[in-house]
């Protein structure tokens, strides 16, 4: 995993400067806890494109706030391209976003939610 593509540390540092380290970590934990619910909407057996688009928009915006550039870009691509995607393309795109979130969550737990950051 290329961390440079995954995370822009200057964005997270800015958030920490604005909110304080503890509050930034709390907001990050909320994002990590809430995003699986949004992914579950996206992975549903019966795809609801408007719901998927809203979930992708939320993930895109939240990921950008923390500096998770790769996740934000993938969710943006899903949000903007969903109308023209076939069902298999939509499935693949959602799976890519899910995998990126898993990488992001792992990175955040190991690197951003530690007291030393």
N, C-alpha and C positions, 0 to 999 in steps of 0.2 A: 504494500500500500504506500503510495506516494503522499506523505503528509502535506507537502506543499500544495497539492491539488485538493486536499481534503479540508484544510483549515488555514485561515488567515489570522495569525495570532494578534495582529494589531487591532482587529475589530473587537476581539474578546477583551483585550487590555483596555480599550476605550470604554466598553461596557462596565468593566470593573472600576474604572476611574469614575464613571458617572454614578453607578449604583453602590459601589463598595463591593469588596470581594465576597462577603457573605451573601448579600442580596443577589449578586450576579450568579453565584453558585446555586442559590435557591431557585431562581428563575430558570437556570439551565436544568436543574433536576426536574422541574415541572414540565419543561419541554420534552425531556427524555421519557418521562412517565406518560405524557399525553399523546405523543406521536404514535405509539403502537395502536391506539384506538383509531386514529386517522388512517393508519395503514390497513387496519381491519376493514374499514369502509371501502378502501380501494381494492382490496383483495376479494371482496364478496363474490360468491358464486353467480350472482345476478348483477353484473356491473351497472351501476347507476351513474352515468357520465356526469350529470351536474354535481352529484355528491363527490365523485372522484375529483372533479375540477376544483371544488371548494376545498377539499382536503389537501390537494396539491398546492393550492394557493397559500393555505395556512402554513404548510411545511416549508414552502419556498421562503415566505416572509420570516418565519421564526428562525430558520436555519441561517439566513443572512444576518440577522441581529447578532448571532453568536460568532459569525465568521466561518461558518461551515459552507464554504464556497461550492464544493462539488455537489453536496446534497441540495443546496439551493438551486443550482443550475439544472440539475436533473428534474427537480420538481417543477421548475419554471418551464422546461421543455415539455413535460407532461401536461401542464396546465394550458400552455399555448397551442399544443398540437393535438389535443384529445379529440377534437371534432373530426379531424381527418384520418384518425387511426382505425384500422381494422381491429376486430376483437383480438386476434393474436398479437398485433403490434401493441395494443393497449396492455395486454397481459405482460408482455416483455418489458414494456416501459415501467409499469407498476413494480414488477419484480426488480428492476434495476434500482428504482427509488428505495425499495425495501432493503436491498443489500447495502446501498449507500448509507441508509440510516443505521443499519447494524454496525457498519464500520465506524460511523460517526459516534454512535453511543459507546462503543468500545474505546475509541480514542478519548472521548470526553471523560469517561470513568477513570481511565488510566492517567490522564494528563491534566485535566482541568478541575476535577473535583478533589484534588489532593491539596492539603494545606499549604504546600510549598508554592503553588501558583500564585 
